[in-house]
Amino acid sequence: MSSIPLSVYLVVALLLFCIGMFGVLTKRNAVIVLISIELMLNAVMINFVAFAIHGVNPGITGQVFALFGITVAAAEAAVGLAILIALYRNRRTVNVDEMDLMKR
């Protein structure tokens, strides 16, 4: 059993999620927005592992979900970066306000 209380894990996850949400909502650079989304996903992974350790039935399920989530996040980051590179080659910008191709 861990000596670190559950509340510490939850506070760290909350801080990471808030920092990520702040980045998504306020930044205009698409790379920063993608990094902020990754921070929010990592906050969720911390919660999975924390509840797996301190939950009612402690087990390995939370770690398995966290590994699955990390895999999905890595794939999401690769696809997101590929889309950003393609957009940059066409538009010469990474500003999300100028990525309005679907509106035209």
Gaussian input, Z-matrix of N, CA and C with variables (Angstrom, degrees):
# hf/3-21g

backbone

0 1
 N
 C     1     B1
 C     2     B2     1     A1
 N     3     B3     2     A2     1     D1
 C     4     B4     3     A3     2     D2
 C     5     B5     4     A4     3     D3
 N     6     B6     5     A5     4     D4
 C     7     B7     6     A6     5     D5
 C     8     B8     7     A7     6     D6
 N     9     B9     8     A8     7     D7
 C    10    B10     9     A9     8     D8
 C    11    B11    10    A10     9     D9
 N    12    B12    11    A11    10    D10
 C    13    B13    12    A12    11    D11
 C    14    B14    13    A13    12    D12
 N    15    B15    14    A14    13    D13
 C    16    B16    15    A15    14    D14
 C    17    B17    16    A16    15    D15
 N    18    B18    17    A17    16    D16
 C    19    B19    18    A18    17    D17
 C    20    B20    19    A19    18    D18
 N    21    B21    20    A20    19    D19
 C    22    B22    21    A21    20    D20
 C    23    B23    22    A22    21    D21
 N    24    B24    23    A23    22    D22
 C    25    B25    24    A24    23    D23
 C    26    B26    25    A25    24    D24
 N    27    B27    26    A26    25    D25
 C    28    B28    27    A27    26    D26
 C    29    B29    28    A28    27    D27
 N    30    B30    29    A29    28    D28
 C    31    B31    30    A30    29    D29
 C    32    B32    31    A31    30    D30
 N    33    B33    32    A32    31    D31
 C    34    B34    33    A33    32    D32
 C    35    B35    34    A34    33    D33
 N    36    B36    35    A35    34    D34
 C    37    B37    36    A36    35    D35
 C    38    B38    37    A37    36    D36
 N    39    B39    38    A38    37    D37
 C    40    B40    39    A39    38    D38
 C    41    B41    40    A40    39    D39
 N    42    B42    41    A41    40    D40
 C    43    B43    42    A42    41    D41
 C    44    B44    43    A43    42    D42
 N    45    B45    44    A44    43    D43
 C    46    B46    45    A45    44    D44
 C    47    B47    46    A46    45    D45
 N    48    B48    47    A47    46    D46
 C    49    B49    48    A48    47    D47
 C    50    B50    49    A49    48    D48
 N    51    B51    50    A50    49    D49
 C    52    B52    51    A51    50    D50
 C    53    B53    52    A52    51    D51
 N    54    B54    53    A53    52    D52
 C    55    B55    54    A54    53    D53
 C    56    B56    55    A55    54    D54
 N    57    B57    56    A56    55    D55
 C    58    B58    57    A57    56    D56
 C    59    B59    58    A58    57    D57
 N    60    B60    59    A59    58    D58
 C    61    B61    60    A60    59    D59
 C    62    B62    61    A61    60    D60
 N    63    B63    62    A62    61    D61
 C    64    B64    63    A63    62    D62
 C    65    B65    64    A64    63    D63
 N    66    B66    65    A65    64    D64
 C    67    B67    66    A66    65    D65
 C    68    B68    67    A67    66    D66
 N    69    B69    68    A68    67    D67
 C    70    B70    69    A69    68    D68
 C    71    B71    70    A70    69    D69
 N    72    B72    71    A71    70    D70
 C    73    B73    72    A72    71    D71
 C    74    B74    73    A73    72    D72
 N    75    B75    74    A74    73    D73
 C    76    B76    75    A75    74    D74
 C    77    B77    76    A76    75    D75
 N    78    B78    77    A77    76    D76
 C    79    B79    78    A78    77    D77
 C    80    B80    79    A79    78    D78
 N    81    B81    80    A80    79    D79
 C    82    B82    81    A81    80    D80
 C    83    B83    82    A82    81    D81
 N    84    B84    83    A83    82    D82
 C    85    B85    84    A84    83    D83
 C    86    B86    85    A85    84    D84
 N    87    B87    86    A86    85    D85
 C    88    B88    87    A87    86    D86
 C    89    B89    88    A88    87    D87
 N    90    B90    89    A89    88    D88
 C    91    B91    90    A90    89    D89
 C    92    B92    91    A91    90    D90
 N    93    B93    92    A92    91    D91
 C    94    B94    93    A93    92    D92
 C    95    B95    94    A94    93    D93
 N    96    B96    95    A95    94    D94
 C    97    B97    96    A96    95    D95
 C    98    B98    97    A97    96    D96
 N    99    B99    98    A98    97    D97
 C   100   B100    99    A99    98    D98
 C   101   B101   100   A100    99    D99
 N   102   B102   101   A101   100   D100
 C   103   B103   102   A102   101   D101
 C   104   B104   103   A103   102   D102
 N   105   B105   104   A104   103   D103
 C   106   B106   105   A105   104   D104
 C   107   B107   106   A106   105   D105
 N   108   B108   107   A107   106   D106
 C   109   B109   108   A108   107   D107
 C   110   B110   109   A109   108   D108
 N   111   B111   110   A110   109   D109
 C   112   B112   111   A111   110   D110
 C   113   B113   112   A112   111   D111
 N   114   B114   113   A113   112   D112
 C   115   B115   114   A114   113   D113
 C   116   B116   115   A115   114   D114
 N   117   B117   116   A116   115   D115
 C   118   B118   117   A117   116   D116
 C   119   B119   118   A118   117   D117
 N   120   B120   119   A119   118   D118
 C   121   B121   120   A120   119   D119
 C   122   B122   121   A121   120   D120
 N   123   B123   122   A122   121   D121
 C   124   B124   123   A123   122   D122
 C   125   B125   124   A124   123   D123
 N   126   B126   125   A125   124   D124
 C   127   B127   126   A126   125   D125
 C   128   B128   127   A127   126   D126
 N   129   B129   128   A128   127   D127
 C   130   B130   129   A129   128   D128
 C   131   B131   130   A130   129   D129
 N   132   B132   131   A131   130   D130
 C   133   B133   132   A132   131   D131
 C   134   B134   133   A133   132   D132
 N   135   B135   134   A134   133   D133
 C   136   B136   135   A135   134   D134
 C   137   B137   136   A136   135   D135
 N   138   B138   137   A137   136   D136
 C   139   B139   138   A138   137   D137
 C   140   B140   139   A139   138   D138
 N   141   B141   140   A140   139   D139
 C   142   B142   141   A141   140   D140
 C   143   B143   142   A142   141   D141
 N   144   B144   143   A143   142   D142
 C   145   B145   144   A144   143   D143
 C   146   B146   145   A145   144   D144
 N   147   B147   146   A146   145   D145
 C   148   B148   147   A147   146   D146
 C   149   B149   148   A148   147   D147
 N   150   B150   149   A149   148   D148
 C   151   B151   150   A150   149   D149
 C   152   B152   151   A151   150   D150
 N   153   B153   152   A152   151   D151
 C   154   B154   153   A153   152   D152
 C   155   B155   154   A154   153   D153
 N   156   B156   155   A155   154   D154
 C   157   B157   156   A156   155   D155
 C   158   B158   157   A157   156   D156
 N   159   B159   158   A158   157   D157
 C   160   B160   159   A159   158   D158
 C   161   B161   160   A160   159   D159
 N   162   B162   161   A161   160   D160
 C   163   B163   162   A162   161   D161
 C   164   B164   163   A163   162   D162
 N   165   B165   164   A164   163   D163
 C   166   B166   165   A165   164   D164
 C   167   B167   166   A166   165   D165
 N   168   B168   167   A167   166   D166
 C   169   B169   168   A168   167   D167
 C   170   B170   169   A169   168   D168
 N   171   B171   170   A170   169   D169
 C   172   B172   171   A171   170   D170
 C   173   B173   172   A172   171   D171
 N   174   B174   173   A173   172   D172
 C   175   B175   174   A174   173   D173
 C   176   B176   175   A175   174   D174
 N   177   B177   176   A176   175   D175
 C   178   B178   177   A177   176   D176
 C   179   B179   178   A178   177   D177
 N   180   B180   179   A179   178   D178
 C   181   B181   180   A180   179   D179
 C   182   B182   181   A181   180   D180
 N   183   B183   182   A182   181   D181
 C   184   B184   183   A183   182   D182
 C   185   B185   184   A184   183   D183
 N   186   B186   185   A185   184   D184
 C   187   B187   186   A186   185   D185
 C   188   B188   187   A187   186   D186
 N   189   B189   188   A188   187   D187
 C   190   B190   189   A189   188   D188
 C   191   B191   190   A190   189   D189
 N   192   B192   191   A191   190   D190
 C   193   B193   192   A192   191   D191
 C   194   B194   193   A193   192   D192
 N   195   B195   194   A194   193   D193
 C   196   B196   195   A195   194   D194
 C   197   B197   196   A196   195   D195
 N   198   B198   197   A197   196   D196
 C   199   B199   198   A198   197   D197
 C   200   B200   199   A199   198   D198
 N   201   B201   200   A200   199   D199
 C   202   B202   201   A201   200   D200
 C   203   B203   202   A202   201   D201
 N   204   B204   203   A203   202   D202
 C   205   B205   204   A204   203   D203
 C   206   B206   205   A205   204   D204
 N   207   B207   206   A206   205   D205
 C   208   B208   207   A207   206   D206
 C   209   B209   208   A208   207   D207
 N   210   B210   209   A209   208   D208
 C   211   B211   210   A210   209   D209
 C   212   B212   211   A211   210   D210
 N   213   B213   212   A212   211   D211
 C   214   B214   213   A213   212   D212
 C   215   B215   214   A214   213   D213
 N   216   B216   215   A215   214   D214
 C   217   B217   216   A216   215   D215
 C   218   B218   217   A217   216   D216
 N   219   B219   218   A218   217   D217
 C   220   B220   219   A219   218   D218
 C   221   B221   220   A220   219   D219
 N   222   B222   221   A221   220   D220
 C   223   B223   222   A222   221   D221
 C   224   B224   223   A223   222   D222
 N   225   B225   224   A224   223   D223
 C   226   B226   225   A225   224   D224
 C   227   B227   226   A226   225   D225
 N   228   B228   227   A227   226   D226
 C   229   B229   228   A228   227   D227
 C   230   B230   229   A229   228   D228
 N   231   B231   230   A230   229   D229
 C   232   B232   231   A231   230   D230
 C   233   B233   232   A232   231   D231
 N   234   B234   233   A233   232   D232
 C   235   B235   234   A234   233   D233
 C   236   B236   235   A235   234   D234
 N   237   B237   236   A236   235   D235
 C   238   B238   237   A237   236   D236
 C   239   B239   238   A238   237   D237
 N   240   B240   239   A239   238   D238
 C   241   B241   240   A240   239   D239
 C   242   B242   241   A241   240   D240
 N   243   B243   242   A242   241   D241
 C   244   B244   243   A243   242   D242
 C   245   B245   244   A244   243   D243
 N   246   B246   245   A245   244   D244
 C   247   B247   246   A246   245   D245
 C   248   B248   247   A247   246   D246
 N   249   B249   248   A248   247   D247
 C   250   B250   249   A249   248   D248
 C   251   B251   250   A250   249   D249
 N   252   B252   251   A251   250   D250
 C   253   B253   252   A252   251   D251
 C   254   B254   253   A253   252   D252
 N   255   B255   254   A254   253   D253
 C   256   B256   255   A255   254   D254
 C   257   B257   256   A256   255   D255
 N   258   B258   257   A257   256   D256
 C   259   B259   258   A258   257   D257
 C   260   B260   259   A259   258   D258
 N   261   B261   260   A260   259   D259
 C   262   B262   261   A261   260   D260
 C   263   B263   262   A262   261   D261
 N   264   B264   263   A263   262   D262
 C   265   B265   264   A264   263   D263
 C   266   B266   265   A265   264   D264
 N   267   B267   266   A266   265   D265
 C   268   B268   267   A267   266   D266
 C   269   B269   268   A268   267   D267
 N   270   B270   269   A269   268   D268
 C   271   B271   270   A270   269   D269
 C   272   B272   271   A271   270   D270
 N   273   B273   272   A272   271   D271
 C   274   B274   273   A273   272   D272
 C   275   B275   274   A274   273   D273
 N   276   B276   275   A275   274   D274
 C   277   B277   276   A276   275   D275
 C   278   B278   277   A277   276   D276
 N   279   B279   278   A278   277   D277
 C   280   B280   279   A279   278   D278
 C   281   B281   280   A280   279   D279
 N   282   B282   281   A281   280   D280
 C   283   B283   282   A282   281   D281
 C   284   B284   283   A283   282   D282
 N   285   B285   284   A284   283   D283
 C   286   B286   285   A285   284   D284
 C   287   B287   286   A286   285   D285
 N   288   B288   287   A287   286   D286
 C   289   B289   288   A288   287   D287
 C   290   B290   289   A289   288   D288
 N   291   B291   290   A290   289   D289
 C   292   B292   291   A291   290   D290
 C   293   B293   292   A292   291   D291
 N   294   B294   293   A293   292   D292
 C   295   B295   294   A294   293   D293
 C   296   B296   295   A295   294   D294
 N   297   B297   296   A296   295   D295
 C   298   B298   297   A297   296   D296
 C   299   B299   298   A298   297   D297
 N   300   B300   299   A299   298   D298
 C   301   B301   300   A300   299   D299
 C   302   B302   301   A301   300   D300
 N   303   B303   302   A302   301   D301
 C   304   B304   303   A303   302   D302
 C   305   B305   304   A304   303   D303
 N   306   B306   305   A305   304   D304
 C   307   B307   306   A306   305   D305
 C   308   B308   307   A307   306   D306
 N   309   B309   308   A308   307   D307
 C   310   B310   309   A309   308   D308
 C   311   B311   310   A310   309   D309

   B1=1.4521
   B2=1.5192
   B3=1.2983
   B4=1.4545
   B5=1.5318
   B6=1.3453
   B7=1.4468
   B8=1.5202
   B9=1.3221
   B10=1.4645
   B11=1.5214
   B12=1.3334
   B13=1.4713
   B14=1.5277
   B15=1.3291
   B16=1.4598
   B17=1.5213
   B18=1.3242
   B19=1.4661
   B20=1.5298
   B21=1.3236
   B22=1.4691
   B23=1.5262
   B24=1.3384
   B25=1.4709
   B26=1.5294
   B27=1.3258
   B28=1.4612
   B29=1.5261
   B30=1.3191
   B31=1.4673
   B32=1.5275
   B33=1.3313
   B34=1.4683
   B35=1.5340
   B36=1.3218
   B37=1.4629
   B38=1.5283
   B39=1.3088
   B40=1.4697
   B41=1.5200
   B42=1.3355
   B43=1.4660
   B44=1.5244
   B45=1.3186
   B46=1.4687
   B47=1.5172
   B48=1.3233
   B49=1.4600
   B50=1.5274
   B51=1.3348
   B52=1.4669
   B53=1.5292
   B54=1.3306
   B55=1.4655
   B56=1.5298
   B57=1.3417
   B58=1.4620
   B59=1.5154
   B60=1.3131
   B61=1.4675
   B62=1.5256
   B63=1.3292
   B64=1.4660
   B65=1.5258
   B66=1.3294
   B67=1.4612
   B68=1.5149
   B69=1.3278
   B70=1.4724
   B71=1.5232
   B72=1.3120
   B73=1.4607
   B74=1.5232
   B75=1.3240
   B76=1.4564
   B77=1.5196
   B78=1.3106
   B79=1.4624
   B80=1.5194
   B81=1.3144
   B82=1.4630
   B83=1.5208
   B84=1.3347
   B85=1.4575
   B86=1.5268
   B87=1.3295
   B88=1.4606
   B89=1.5209
   B90=1.3098
   B91=1.4741
   B92=1.5284
   B93=1.3200
   B94=1.4673
   B95=1.5239
   B96=1.3102
   B97=1.4717
   B98=1.5268
   B99=1.3360
   B100=1.4679
   B101=1.5255
   B102=1.3100
   B103=1.4641
   B104=1.5316
   B105=1.3164
   B106=1.4740
   B107=1.5242
   B108=1.3110
   B109=1.4680
   B110=1.5268
   B111=1.3254
   B112=1.4651
   B113=1.5306
   B114=1.3290
   B115=1.4679
   B116=1.5241
   B117=1.3302
   B118=1.4608
   B119=1.5278
   B120=1.3278
   B121=1.4686
   B122=1.5282
   B123=1.3258
   B124=1.4667
   B125=1.5228
   B126=1.3217
   B127=1.4613
   B128=1.5273
   B129=1.3082
   B130=1.4675
   B131=1.5279
   B132=1.3263
   B133=1.4745
   B134=1.5279
   B135=1.3248
   B136=1.4716
   B137=1.5215
   B138=1.3244
   B139=1.4662
   B140=1.5216
   B141=1.3281
   B142=1.4669
   B143=1.5268
   B144=1.3254
   B145=1.4639
   B146=1.5352
   B147=1.3265
   B148=1.4708
   B149=1.5273
   B150=1.3183
   B151=1.4623
   B152=1.5195
   B153=1.3233
   B154=1.4641
   B155=1.5229
   B156=1.3306
   B157=1.4665
   B158=1.5254
   B159=1.3493
   B160=1.4584
   B161=1.5208
   B162=1.2993
   B163=1.4529
   B164=1.5153
   B165=1.3185
   B166=1.4605
   B167=1.5287
   B168=1.3243
   B169=1.4631
   B170=1.5234
   B171=1.3462
   B172=1.4613
   B173=1.5243
   B174=1.3080
   B175=1.4558
   B176=1.5014
   B177=1.2998
   B178=1.4580
   B179=1.5221
   B180=1.3088
   B181=1.4607
   B182=1.5267
   B183=1.3059
   B184=1.4597
   B185=1.5137
   B186=1.3269
   B187=1.4621
   B188=1.5249
   B189=1.3261
   B190=1.4704
   B191=1.5260
   B192=1.3302
   B193=1.4638
   B194=1.5257
   B195=1.3214
   B196=1.4648
   B197=1.5204
   B198=1.3162
   B199=1.4725
   B200=1.5201
   B201=1.3275
   B202=1.4559
   B203=1.5260
   B204=1.3189
   B205=1.4602
   B206=1.5184
   B207=1.3373
   B208=1.4632
   B209=1.5209
   B210=1.3253
   B211=1.4621
   B212=1.5228
   B213=1.3158
   B214=1.4694
   B215=1.5268
   B216=1.3323
   B217=1.4681
   B218=1.5224
   B219=1.3239
   B220=1.4679
   B221=1.5262
   B222=1.3215
   B223=1.4625
   B224=1.5292
   B225=1.3260
   B226=1.4637
   B227=1.5196
   B228=1.3159
   B229=1.4608
   B230=1.5243
   B231=1.3250
   B232=1.4704
   B233=1.5241
   B234=1.3196
   B235=1.4680
   B236=1.5232
   B237=1.3237
   B238=1.4603
   B239=1.5212
   B240=1.3288
   B241=1.4608
   B242=1.5209
   B243=1.3306
   B244=1.4657
   B245=1.5328
   B246=1.3188
   B247=1.4700
   B248=1.5276
   B249=1.3306
   B250=1.4653
   B251=1.5202
   B252=1.3175
   B253=1.4679
   B254=1.5267
   B255=1.3231
   B256=1.4662
   B257=1.5233
   B258=1.3294
   B259=1.4650
   B260=1.5273
   B261=1.3236
   B262=1.4677
   B263=1.5189
   B264=1.3153
   B265=1.4648
   B266=1.5223
   B267=1.3270
   B268=1.4562
   B269=1.5146
   B270=1.3314
   B271=1.4676
   B272=1.5252
   B273=1.3190
   B274=1.4664
   B275=1.5185
   B276=1.3277
   B277=1.4605
   B278=1.5275
   B279=1.3397
   B280=1.4593
   B281=1.5176
   B282=1.3305
   B283=1.4604
   B284=1.5298
   B285=1.3266
   B286=1.4671
   B287=1.5274
   B288=1.3260
   B289=1.4680
   B290=1.5258
   B291=1.3241
   B292=1.4620
   B293=1.5216
   B294=1.3166
   B295=1.4701
   B296=1.5206
   B297=1.3174
   B298=1.4560
   B299=1.5220
   B300=1.3065
   B301=1.4608
   B302=1.5224
   B303=1.3351
   B304=1.4634
   B305=1.5275
   B306=1.3360
   B307=1.4591
   B308=1.5192
   B309=1.3212
   B310=1.4693
   B311=1.5048
   A1=108.84
   A2=115.84
   A3=121.57
   A4=110.37
   A5=116.01
   A6=119.94
   A7=112.05
   A8=116.67
   A9=120.92
   A10=108.14
   A11=117.40
   A12=119.14
   A13=111.72
   A14=115.70
   A15=122.49
   A16=111.35
   A17=116.73
   A18=119.71
   A19=112.32
   A20=117.25
   A21=120.08
   A22=109.72
   A23=116.77
   A24=120.19
   A25=110.48
   A26=116.13
   A27=119.78
   A28=111.68
   A29=117.27
   A30=119.99
   A31=110.38
   A32=116.99
   A33=119.92
   A34=109.98
   A35=116.79
   A36=120.22
   A37=110.71
   A38=117.22
   A39=120.53
   A40=110.98
   A41=116.67
   A42=119.67
   A43=111.47
   A44=117.07
   A45=120.24
   A46=110.95
   A47=116.63
   A48=120.26
   A49=110.73
   A50=117.44
   A51=120.60
   A52=111.32
   A53=116.82
   A54=119.71
   A55=109.98
   A56=115.98
   A57=119.70
   A58=112.26
   A59=116.98
   A60=120.10
   A61=110.67
   A62=117.02
   A63=120.27
   A64=110.32
   A65=116.45
   A66=119.95
   A67=112.57
   A68=116.62
   A69=119.87
   A70=110.75
   A71=116.62
   A72=119.73
   A73=114.02
   A74=118.64
   A75=119.29
   A76=115.15
   A77=118.90
   A78=120.34
   A79=110.67
   A80=117.28
   A81=123.64
   A82=111.83
   A83=117.83
   A84=121.53
   A85=108.58
   A86=117.03
   A87=121.07
   A88=112.29
   A89=117.75
   A90=120.39
   A91=109.71
   A92=116.81
   A93=120.72
   A94=110.04
   A95=117.10
   A96=120.66
   A97=109.95
   A98=117.26
   A99=120.86
   A100=111.26
   A101=117.41
   A102=121.11
   A103=110.39
   A104=116.49
   A105=120.31
   A106=111.38
   A107=116.74
   A108=119.74
   A109=110.23
   A110=116.56
   A111=119.97
   A112=110.73
   A113=117.29
   A114=119.98
   A115=111.00
   A116=116.20
   A117=119.64
   A118=110.79
   A119=117.33
   A120=119.81
   A121=111.33
   A122=116.86
   A123=119.71
   A124=111.42
   A125=117.94
   A126=120.62
   A127=110.53
   A128=116.42
   A129=120.19
   A130=110.55
   A131=116.99
   A132=120.46
   A133=111.07
   A134=116.78
   A135=120.16
   A136=109.71
   A137=116.50
   A138=119.35
   A139=111.77
   A140=118.13
   A141=120.97
   A142=110.99
   A143=116.28
   A144=120.15
   A145=110.63
   A146=116.57
   A147=119.48
   A148=111.16
   A149=116.61
   A150=118.34
   A151=111.86
   A152=117.54
   A153=119.29
   A154=111.05
   A155=116.00
   A156=119.71
   A157=110.69
   A158=117.10
   A159=121.45
   A160=113.50
   A161=119.36
   A162=121.13
   A163=112.97
   A164=115.09
   A165=120.64
   A166=110.33
   A167=115.62
   A168=121.32
   A169=108.72
   A170=117.66
   A171=118.95
   A172=110.99
   A173=114.64
   A174=119.65
   A175=110.77
   A176=113.87
   A177=120.19
   A178=111.74
   A179=118.07
   A180=121.32
   A181=111.81
   A182=118.24
   A183=121.52
   A184=112.35
   A185=116.53
   A186=119.41
   A187=111.16
   A188=116.30
   A189=119.77
   A190=109.97
   A191=117.04
   A192=119.75
   A193=110.34
   A194=117.46
   A195=120.39
   A196=110.96
   A197=117.89
   A198=120.22
   A199=110.93
   A200=117.43
   A201=120.89
   A202=109.88
   A203=117.41
   A204=121.39
   A205=112.59
   A206=117.32
   A207=120.63
   A208=110.11
   A209=116.25
   A210=120.19
   A211=110.93
   A212=116.17
   A213=120.09
   A214=110.43
   A215=117.45
   A216=120.69
   A217=111.15
   A218=117.30
   A219=120.03
   A220=110.60
   A221=116.60
   A222=120.22
   A223=110.78
   A224=116.45
   A225=120.94
   A226=110.69
   A227=117.54
   A228=120.51
   A229=111.21
   A230=116.75
   A231=119.67
   A232=110.91
   A233=116.79
   A234=120.19
   A235=110.61
   A236=116.92
   A237=120.66
   A238=111.99
   A239=117.27
   A240=119.87
   A241=111.34
   A242=117.36
   A243=120.12
   A244=110.76
   A245=116.92
   A246=120.44
   A247=110.26
   A248=116.60
   A249=119.40
   A250=111.90
   A251=117.38
   A252=119.81
   A253=110.06
   A254=117.23
   A255=120.07
   A256=111.26
   A257=116.88
   A258=119.50
   A259=111.43
   A260=115.96
   A261=118.85
   A262=111.12
   A263=117.35
   A264=119.60
   A265=111.33
   A266=117.41
   A267=120.36
   A268=113.11
   A269=117.68
   A270=121.04
   A271=113.96
   A272=119.20
   A273=124.62
   A274=112.89
   A275=117.17
   A276=121.29
   A277=109.68
   A278=115.92
   A279=121.22
   A280=110.34
   A281=116.37
   A282=121.40
   A283=109.02
   A284=116.77
   A285=119.73
   A286=112.13
   A287=118.17
   A288=120.26
   A289=112.04
   A290=116.63
   A291=120.64
   A292=112.97
   A293=117.12
   A294=121.16
   A295=108.85
   A296=115.48
   A297=121.34
   A298=111.32
   A299=115.89
   A300=121.16
   A301=112.04
   A302=118.31
   A303=121.53
   A304=112.20
   A305=117.73
   A306=120.60
   A307=111.93
   A308=117.54
   A309=120.69
   A310=111.88
   D1=144.88
   D2=-177.13
   D3=-80.72
   D4=145.64
   D5=176.97
   D6=-87.02
   D7=-10.41
   D8=178.18
   D9=-84.45
   D10=126.15
   D11=-177.89
   D12=-69.87
   D13=158.03
   D14=-178.04
   D15=-60.45
   D16=-33.92
   D17=-176.58
   D18=-62.74
   D19=-31.71
   D20=178.86
   D21=-65.87
   D22=-44.48
   D23=177.64
   D24=-60.55
   D25=-42.81
   D26=-177.37
   D27=-67.61
   D28=-37.30
   D29=178.66
   D30=-67.08
   D31=-43.18
   D32=178.16
   D33=-62.07
   D34=-43.91
   D35=178.63
   D36=-63.58
   D37=-40.19
   D38=178.44
   D39=-62.96
   D40=-43.66
   D41=178.71
   D42=-62.93
   D43=-45.05
   D44=178.42
   D45=-61.15
   D46=-43.41
   D47=-179.13
   D48=-64.82
   D49=-40.78
   D50=179.61
   D51=-66.84
   D52=-40.69
   D53=177.43
   D54=-62.53
   D55=-43.18
   D56=177.97
   D57=-63.38
   D58=-43.03
   D59=179.99
   D60=-65.79
   D61=-38.59
   D62=176.39
   D63=-60.44
   D64=-42.87
   D65=179.29
   D66=-64.96
   D67=-40.63
   D68=-179.67
   D69=-66.69
   D70=-40.22
   D71=-174.04
   D72=-82.15
   D73=-24.30
   D74=-173.12
   D75=-111.01
   D76=-24.09
   D77=-174.61
   D78=-88.98
   D79=148.08
   D80=-179.13
   D81=-105.15
   D82=-12.05
   D83=178.97
   D84=-80.38
   D85=126.59
   D86=-175.18
   D87=-66.26
   D88=-31.73
   D89=178.66
   D90=-67.15
   D91=-41.79
   D92=178.44
   D93=-65.17
   D94=-38.78
   D95=177.84
   D96=-62.71
   D97=-42.54
   D98=178.39
   D99=-63.67
   D100=-41.80
   D101=177.57
   D102=-64.45
   D103=-38.01
   D104=178.79
   D105=-65.90
   D106=-37.24
   D107=176.22
   D108=-64.59
   D109=-37.53
   D110=177.36
   D111=-64.77
   D112=-37.57
   D113=176.28
   D114=-61.56
   D115=-41.40
   D116=179.44
   D117=-65.49
   D118=-39.05
   D119=177.06
   D120=-65.45
   D121=-38.60
   D122=178.21
   D123=-65.34
   D124=-33.54
   D125=175.37
   D126=-62.36
   D127=-39.96
   D128=177.52
   D129=-65.00
   D130=-39.35
   D131=179.23
   D132=-64.00
   D133=-38.56
   D134=177.16
   D135=-61.80
   D136=-40.97
   D137=177.72
   D138=-64.22
   D139=-41.53
   D140=177.33
   D141=-56.97
   D142=-48.48
   D143=-177.25
   D144=-68.99
   D145=-39.67
   D146=-179.37
   D147=-63.67
   D148=-44.29
   D149=179.71
   D150=-72.65
   D151=-24.57
   D152=174.38
   D153=-68.94
   D154=-34.17
   D155=-179.37
   D156=-80.52
   D157=-44.38
   D158=-172.37
   D159=-105.12
   D160=9.25
   D161=-176.41
   D162=-73.04
   D163=-177.78
   D164=-179.80
   D165=-65.14
   D166=-44.00
   D167=176.87
   D168=-117.03
   D169=85.61
   D170=-178.81
   D171=-60.71
   D172=136.22
   D173=-179.17
   D174=-165.40
   D175=-163.56
   D176=-175.61
   D177=-97.39
   D178=-1.40
   D179=-175.61
   D180=-60.38
   D181=-42.73
   D182=-179.99
   D183=-63.32
   D184=-40.73
   D185=178.12
   D186=-65.72
   D187=-37.54
   D188=178.58
   D189=-65.53
   D190=-43.53
   D191=176.87
   D192=-63.35
   D193=-38.28
   D194=178.96
   D195=-64.62
   D196=-43.08
   D197=177.17
   D198=-62.92
   D199=-41.54
   D200=176.56
   D201=-62.12
   D202=-43.01
   D203=178.94
   D204=-64.30
   D205=-39.17
   D206=177.71
   D207=-63.66
   D208=-38.92
   D209=177.84
   D210=-64.00
   D211=-45.56
   D212=178.32
   D213=-63.87
   D214=-39.68
   D215=179.44
   D216=-64.71
   D217=-38.48
   D218=178.16
   D219=-64.87
   D220=-42.21
   D221=177.63
   D222=-65.11
   D223=-40.75
   D224=178.71
   D225=-63.50
   D226=-40.47
   D227=178.86
   D228=-65.85
   D229=-40.33
   D230=179.34
   D231=-64.52
   D232=-45.37
   D233=179.09
   D234=-66.17
   D235=-41.40
   D236=179.28
   D237=-62.67
   D238=-43.65
   D239=178.21
   D240=-65.95
   D241=-37.63
   D242=177.36
   D243=-63.22
   D244=-41.66
   D245=177.52
   D246=-64.89
   D247=-41.91
   D248=179.25
   D249=-64.20
   D250=-39.82
   D251=178.46
   D252=-64.92
   D253=-41.88
   D254=177.80
   D255=-63.65
   D256=-41.45
   D257=178.02
   D258=-65.81
   D259=-39.77
   D260=179.54
   D261=-65.01
   D262=-38.56
   D263=179.10
   D264=-64.82
   D265=-33.85
   D266=-178.71
   D267=-85.53
   D268=-39.37
   D269=-172.13
   D270=-106.61
   D271=-14.50
   D272=-177.43
   D273=59.62
   D274=34.07
   D275=176.48
   D276=-154.15
   D277=154.40
   D278=173.78
   D279=-117.41
   D280=13.57
   D281=178.86
   D282=-76.23
   D283=124.59
   D284=-176.44
   D285=-69.14
   D286=-22.44
   D287=177.91
   D288=-70.07
   D289=-26.18
   D290=-179.30
   D291=-92.13
   D292=0.67
   D293=179.38
   D294=-95.92
   D295=70.58
   D296=-177.41
   D297=-120.05
   D298=38.55
   D299=-176.71
   D300=-61.57
   D301=-33.33
   D302=-178.35
   D303=-74.27
   D304=-18.80
   D305=-178.81
   D306=-79.67
   D307=-18.97
   D308=-176.24
   D309=-84.87

